[in-house]
Amino acid sequence: MIQKINWADVPEEQVNPSMKRKMIYGEKIMIAKMKFKDGFIVPMHSHENEQITQVQKGTIRFWFETEDSDPVDLHAGDSVVIPGNLPHKALMIGEVEETDTWAPPRADWLDGTDDYLKR
């Protein structure tokens, strides 16, 4: 059954003191709108899911493969496609609002085992 969804009606989860998210997902894809406080770090991690990150506000500094790699800064209007299983880390510079899309959906986010974000 097709269901119309408005982001204003999607519950917002306070993941940790510096991160909030809203998620919509189907069988094969997931989209999340997130808000981060300045200075929040998503630690180096990887997942099977292909990911597209789109920045609406602020700057996200990414490191890919290793923490010693040259960083890539994404500003409002920028996007990046992150292949599945590619290690990456992110630093939020300023108040950040962004949208991530994954295929397949992030099972760890749905079952609550995404402990690396809840510290």
C-alpha positions in Angstrom: 0.0 0.0 0.0 1.3 3.5 -0.9 1.4 5.8 2.0 1.9 9.6 1.8 4.5 10.8 4.4 5.2 14.4 5.5 8.6 14.9 7.2 6.8 17.1 9.8 4.9 14.0 10.9 8.0 11.7 11.2 9.2 11.3 14.8 12.6 12.9 15.6 15.0 10.7 17.5 17.6 12.3 19.9 20.4 9.9 19.2 22.9 11.7 21.5 23.2 15.2 22.9 24.6 16.4 19.5 22.6 14.5 17.0 18.9 14.3 16.0 17.5 12.2 13.1 14.3 11.4 11.3 14.0 8.3 9.1 11.8 7.1 6.3 12.5 3.7 4.8 11.2 1.0 2.5 12.4 -2.5 1.7 15.4 -1.4 -0.4 16.2 2.2 0.5 16.4 4.5 3.5 16.5 8.3 3.8 17.4 10.2 7.0 17.3 13.9 7.7 19.8 14.8 10.5 20.8 17.8 12.6 24.2 18.0 14.3 25.8 20.4 16.7 29.2 22.0 15.9 32.1 19.7 16.7 30.3 16.4 16.6 32.4 13.5 15.2 31.1 10.4 13.5 33.9 8.0 14.2 35.6 6.0 11.5 33.3 3.2 10.4 32.1 1.3 7.4 28.9 -0.5 6.3 27.7 -2.5 3.4 25.3 0.2 2.4 26.0 2.6 -0.4 25.4 6.1 0.9 24.7 9.5 -0.6 25.2 12.5 1.7 23.6 15.9 0.9 24.5 18.9 3.0 21.8 21.6 3.5 23.5 23.7 6.2 27.0 23.9 7.6 30.1 21.9 6.6 30.9 18.2 7.0 34.6 17.3 6.8 35.0 13.7 5.7 38.0 11.4 5.8 37.9 8.3 3.6 39.8 5.0 4.0 42.0 6.3 6.9 42.1 9.1 9.4 45.4 10.2 7.7 43.8 10.8 4.3 43.3 14.3 3.0 39.9 15.6 4.2 37.1 16.4 1.9 34.8 19.3 3.0 31.2 19.4 1.9 29.3 22.7 2.2 25.6 23.5 1.7 24.5 22.3 -1.7 27.3 19.7 -1.9 26.8 15.9 -2.1 29.0 12.8 -2.1 28.4 9.2 -3.0 30.2 6.8 -0.6 30.5 3.2 -1.9 29.6 0.4 0.4 32.3 -0.9 2.8 34.5 2.3 2.4 35.7 3.4 5.8 34.8 7.0 6.6 34.8 9.5 9.4 33.1 12.9 9.6 33.4 16.1 11.6 30.6 18.6 11.8 31.7 22.2 11.4 29.0 24.7 12.5 25.4 23.6 13.0 24.9 21.0 10.3 21.7 19.8 8.6 22.1 17.0 6.1 20.2 14.2 4.4 21.6 10.7 3.9 20.2 8.0 1.6 21.3 4.4 1.9 20.7 1.2 -0.1 19.9 -1.2 1.4 18.4 0.4 4.6 20.7 0.6 7.6 19.7 -2.4 9.7 21.8 -1.2 12.6 19.8 2.1 12.7 16.5 0.2 12.6 17.4 -2.4 15.3 19.2 0.1 17.6 22.7 -1.5 17.4 24.3 1.7 16.0 26.3 2.2 19.3 29.1 4.1 17.6 26.7 7.1 17.4 25.2 6.8 20.9 28.3 7.4 22.9 
